[in-house]
Amino acid sequence: MLETSSRIVWLEAIGAILMILLGSGLHFAFVLLGCWTPVALVAAVNESIWEHLKLAFWPGLFWACLMPLPPRLTRRDVFSAKGVSLAITAILIVIVFTAYTEIFERNFLLIDIGIFVAAICIGQIVSILLLAYEDRMRALIHVFGVFLLGVQAVAYSTLTFFPLNHWLFIEAHSGTIGIPAR
């Protein structure tokens, strides 16, 4: 089990780096690709909090699909752990960003980046803990984790194109919601 746990730690550390790098690239992808609408599925289309949550989710799901499986783990184990860990990552981003911008009445780029990186790292630690549990404990999160992953995938796939009139979706500087008009 120790060898498997050690391998999980290394794989999730690689996943954290991949998520941070891919997420950072996706921040600019929509504009760099000429505001091509299909890219809006995975890339940020504006500066709303919601759009920034996608920057952690899609690279995390990508890693869950490609991550080499340690001994005794299945892809379902990985998906269920990612369902929980990516939800925690998103919740942390929302809570910490909202709290600090309420206190300072503005945002700071370096703090925003730090929140993104820290939330991903904490989410990856949660994933490590879930994947390293004994089989009986892992069985408890299978249904819940896969359900959470599915809900997030549906939400991130649709709510950029059909955003809600809610503060998470409103770009603070311009007040716009969703994909900007060309």
N, C-alpha and C positions, 0 to 999 in steps of 0.2 A: 504493500500500500504506500510506503514511503516513496518508492521510486515513481509510482503513479502520481502521487501528490506533488513531488518535485517537478515532474514533467508538466503537470497542469499549471503550476506557478510560472514556469518558463513560457509555455504556450500563451497564457493569458497576459503575460508581460509583453510578448510580441504583439498580441492582439491590441493591447492598449496603445502601443506605438503606432500600429497600423491605423487604428481608429482616429487617433489624434492627427496623423498626417493626412489621411483620406478626408476626414471631416474638415480640416483646414482648407484642403483643395476644393471641396464641395461648396465652401462658403463663397467662392468666386466663380464657380463653374457656370452658373446660369448666365451671368453677364458675359463671361469670356466666350461662351458658345452662342452669342447673339440672341439671348433671351428665348432660345428654342424651347417651346412649351414642354416637350417630353422630358427634358432635363429637370423640370420643376418637380418631378416625382421625388428625386433624391437630393437636389441642390436647394440651397436657400434662395428664395426669390425676392426677399426683402429683409429688413432688419428686425422683424418681430421676434419675440421669444420663441414662438412656435416653430418658425423656420430654422432656428438654431438647434432645436431639439432633434430635427432630422439629421443634423450633421454628426451626431453621435449614434443615432439609431441605425441608419443604413450601413455605415462601415461595420458596426457591431454585428448586424445580421449577416453581412458579407463574410466576416471572420467566422461566425458560427457555422456557415455553410462550408468553408474551406479548411478550417482548423483540423490538423491531423488528430486523429482520435487516440488518446492514451489507452493503454490496456484496460479492459473491463468497462469502458465507457462507450455509449452509443451516441449517434447523432441526436436522438431524442433527449438524452441527458444534457447535451450541449444546448439544444434549443430551449429546453425548460429552464436551465440556469440563465441563459441569455434573456429570456422573457422577464424574469425577475430583475436581473442586474441592469438591463437597459431601462426598465421602468424606474428603478432607483436612481439611475444616472439622470434621467429626465426630471424627476421630482427634485433632486438636489440642485440642478441648474435653475429651475424655476424658483425654488425657495431662496437660494443664496443670492441670485441675481436680483430678484424682487426686493429682498430685504436690504441689500446694500444700496440699491438705487433709491429706495425710499429714504434711507438715512442721509445719503449724500445729494439727493435730488438730481442726480445725473449718473451716467455710467463712465467708466474709464476702461479703455481698450485692454491694458495689461491685466486689470482685474478680471475682465470678461474672459480673456484667454486663460487665466489661472483657474477660474471657475470651471471652464470647459475641461481643462486637463485634469483637475482634481476630481471632478464628477466622474469622468471616464475611469480614472484610476480606482476610485472607491467602488464603482460598479464592477470593475474587473476583479477586485478583491472579493466582492459578494459572489461573483461567479466562481472564483476559486473555492470559496468555502462550500458552496452548494455542490460543486463537482467532486470535492474531496470527501463528502459525507459518505458513510456506509450506505450500502444498497437500500436498506429499509427506509432510511431518511430520504434518499433521492426519490423513491417512489412517491412520497408525499407531495413533492413539488412538480412531478411530471405534468399532471393535468392542469394545475394552476399556472405553471410557468409557460407551457405551450399555449394555453388560452391567452395569457397576458401578451405573449409575443404576437399572436394572431390579431388581437385587438389593436396593438400598436401599429402593426403593418397596415391594417385597414385604415386606421386613423391618419397615419402619415401619408398614405397613398391617396386619400380623398380630400382631406381638409385643406390642403394647399389650393386645390382646384375649387373647392366649395367651403371657404372659410366661414367660421362663425363670427358673429358680431360680439366678440369677447376680447378683453384686454390682451390675452395671450397672442391673438392674431393681428393686433393693431401695431403698425410700425410707429414707434414713439415720435420720431422726428417729423414724419409727413402725415401721420394719421391714416395712411392707406391700409387696406386689407387685401391680402391675396396677391396674385400675380399682377404686376404693374401693367397698365395699358401702354401699348406701344405707340 
